[in-house]
């Protein structure tokens, strides 16, 4: 039983997978925040342009 535990403790494949998962989570969080910001900014700009053109429907 102790051999199995020692072998499990030396195995670092699981740690690498967790690290990649955390890195992916950070990148995904940044991307979601950027897309939300860009969407809000684009909506504001389009609304302002429509108002400046005096268009009833945009």
Secondary structure, 3 states (H helix, E strand, C coil): CHHHHHHHHHCCHHHHHHHHHHHHHHHHHHHHHHHHHHHHHHHHHHHHHHHHHCCCCC
